[in-house]
């Protein structure tokens, strides 16, 4: 392979289909680890999950994906994805373009993942800073809607009850 073939611009475009094997991005920047068919063996003893490169997940134009504003992906371990390698034939900088519907789990020899709250929490944050969080952690399922001021929020609790936190509004010296 010539070095000129291994460039983002004017280089070779390398597609892949793969299976998501890790969603616990330690930097929490919306990345996943993918075992790419034809690039990585399915034998996790030869290429461990920790050895797979982190893949950037391309988001739709309805998600700003800028400085923490927007949505996070909803991929799961076992999701099949399609993408390309930004670095061409080096195949170390994957970009996920979308998911592919499948009825198989696609996962082989993968240890049971820990119940870390991060991959189970779906968050949408607007440019103004309003957030909607949906926690899918088993036993801790909640939905929280919070105003950007941080002063008020509504929580749909695990037991189905609703909590409302809001500042008291006074009219004519009396709570309204």
C-alpha positions as CSV (number, residue, x, y, z in Angstrom):
1,X,0.0,0.0,0.0
2,X,1.3,3.4,-0.9
3,X,1.1,6.2,1.7
4,X,-0.8,8.3,-0.8
5,X,-3.6,5.7,-0.7
6,X,-4.0,6.2,3.0
7,X,-5.4,9.7,3.1
8,X,-8.8,11.1,3.8
9,X,-8.7,13.3,0.7
10,X,-7.8,11.8,-2.6
11,X,-7.5,8.4,-1.0
12,X,-9.4,5.1,-1.2
13,X,-12.9,5.0,0.3
14,X,-13.3,1.9,2.5
15,X,-16.8,0.8,3.5
16,X,-17.6,-1.7,6.2
17,X,-20.5,-3.5,7.9
18,X,-20.0,-4.4,11.5
19,X,-21.5,-5.2,14.9
20,X,-21.4,-2.8,17.9
21,X,-19.5,-4.5,20.8
22,X,-19.0,-1.7,23.2
23,X,-21.0,1.5,24.0
24,X,-19.3,2.5,27.2
25,X,-17.3,5.4,25.8
26,X,-15.0,6.5,28.7
27,X,-14.9,10.1,27.2
28,X,-18.7,10.1,26.8
29,X,-18.5,11.7,23.4
30,X,-21.0,9.4,21.6
31,X,-18.5,6.7,20.3
32,X,-18.8,2.9,20.0
33,X,-16.5,0.1,19.3
34,X,-17.4,-2.0,16.3
35,X,-16.1,-5.3,15.0
36,X,-16.0,-4.7,11.3
37,X,-16.7,-7.8,9.2
38,X,-13.7,-8.6,6.9
39,X,-11.4,-6.3,9.0
40,X,-11.6,-7.9,12.4
41,X,-11.8,-11.5,13.3
42,X,-14.8,-12.7,15.3
43,X,-12.4,-14.4,17.7
44,X,-12.2,-12.1,20.7
45,X,-9.1,-14.0,21.9
46,X,-7.3,-12.7,18.8
47,X,-8.8,-9.2,18.7
48,X,-10.3,-8.2,22.1
49,X,-13.1,-5.7,22.4
50,X,-10.7,-3.3,24.1
51,X,-8.4,-3.5,21.0
52,X,-11.1,-2.3,18.6
53,X,-10.8,1.4,17.7
54,X,-13.5,3.8,18.9
55,X,-15.9,4.7,16.1
56,X,-17.5,8.2,15.7
57,X,-21.3,8.0,15.2
58,X,-22.5,10.3,12.5
59,X,-25.6,12.1,13.7
60,X,-28.5,13.5,11.7
61,X,-28.8,17.2,10.9
62,X,-31.5,17.5,13.5
63,X,-28.8,17.0,16.2
64,X,-26.3,19.8,16.5
65,X,-23.6,17.5,17.9
66,X,-21.7,20.6,19.0
67,X,-20.3,21.3,22.4
68,X,-22.7,18.9,24.2
69,X,-25.8,20.1,22.4
70,X,-27.9,17.6,20.5
71,X,-28.7,14.0,21.0
72,X,-26.7,10.9,21.7
73,X,-26.9,7.7,19.5
74,X,-29.2,4.9,20.6
75,X,-27.1,2.0,19.3
76,X,-26.9,-1.0,21.5
77,X,-24.3,-3.8,21.9
78,X,-25.3,-6.2,19.1
79,X,-26.6,-3.5,16.7
80,X,-25.4,-4.0,13.1
81,X,-24.0,-0.8,11.5
82,X,-22.6,0.5,8.2
83,X,-19.9,3.0,7.9
84,X,-16.5,3.9,6.4
85,X,-13.0,4.4,7.5
86,X,-11.9,8.0,7.5
87,X,-8.3,6.9,7.2
88,X,-8.9,4.6,4.2
89,X,-7.1,1.3,4.1
90,X,-5.5,1.8,7.5
91,X,-8.9,1.1,8.9
92,X,-8.3,2.6,12.3
93,X,-10.7,5.6,12.2
94,X,-14.3,4.3,11.7
95,X,-17.3,6.5,11.1
96,X,-20.8,5.0,11.7
97,X,-23.3,6.2,9.2
98,X,-26.3,4.2,10.3
99,X,-27.7,1.0,11.6
100,X,-29.0,-2.0,9.8
101,X,-32.1,-3.9,11.0
102,X,-31.3,-7.5,12.0
103,X,-33.0,-10.3,13.9
104,X,-29.6,-11.7,15.2
105,X,-27.6,-10.4,18.1
106,X,-24.4,-10.5,15.9
107,X,-22.4,-10.8,19.1
108,X,-20.0,-13.6,19.8
109,X,-18.0,-14.3,22.9
110,X,-18.7,-10.9,24.5
111,X,-18.9,-10.7,28.2
112,X,-22.0,-9.4,29.8
113,X,-21.7,-5.6,30.0
114,X,-21.9,-3.8,33.3
115,X,-24.9,-1.8,34.2
116,X,-23.2,1.6,33.9
117,X,-25.8,4.3,33.8
118,X,-24.2,6.2,30.9
119,X,-25.1,3.9,28.0
120,X,-28.6,3.4,29.4
121,X,-29.3,7.1,29.6
122,X,-30.7,8.8,26.5
123,X,-30.2,12.6,26.6
124,X,-31.4,15.4,24.3
125,X,-30.1,18.9,25.1
126,X,-31.1,22.0,23.2
127,X,-29.0,25.0,22.3
128,X,-30.6,26.9,25.2
129,X,-29.6,24.2,27.6
130,X,-33.0,22.5,28.2
131,X,-32.6,18.8,28.6
132,X,-34.8,15.7,28.4
133,X,-33.2,12.6,29.9
134,X,-34.6,9.1,29.7
135,X,-32.9,6.6,32.0
136,X,-33.4,3.0,30.9
137,X,-31.3,1.4,33.6
138,X,-33.2,-1.6,35.0
139,X,-34.8,-0.6,38.3
140,X,-34.0,3.1,37.9
141,X,-36.2,3.9,34.9
142,X,-37.0,7.7,35.0
143,X,-37.7,10.6,32.6
144,X,-36.6,14.0,33.6
145,X,-37.3,17.3,31.8
146,X,-35.2,20.2,33.0
147,X,-35.2,23.9,32.3
148,X,-31.9,25.5,31.3
149,X,-31.8,27.6,34.4
150,X,-31.6,24.4,36.5
151,X,-34.2,25.8,38.8
152,X,-37.1,23.7,37.7
153,X,-37.7,20.2,36.4
154,X,-40.3,17.5,36.1
155,X,-39.3,13.9,36.9
156,X,-41.4,10.8,36.1
157,X,-40.1,8.5,38.8
158,X,-39.4,4.8,38.6
159,X,-42.6,4.0,40.4
160,X,-44.7,6.1,38.0
161,X,-45.1,9.1,40.3
162,X,-44.3,12.6,39.2
163,X,-42.1,15.1,41.0
164,X,-42.1,18.8,40.1
165,X,-39.4,21.1,41.3
166,X,-40.1,24.8,40.6
167,X,-39.5,28.1,42.3
168,X,-42.5,29.6,44.1
169,X,-44.0,32.5,42.2
170,X,-45.2,35.4,44.3
171,X,-48.0,37.8,43.3
172,X,-48.9,40.6,45.7
173,X,-46.7,39.0,48.4
174,X,-48.5,35.7,48.3
175,X,-47.6,32.4,46.7
176,X,-49.5,31.9,43.5
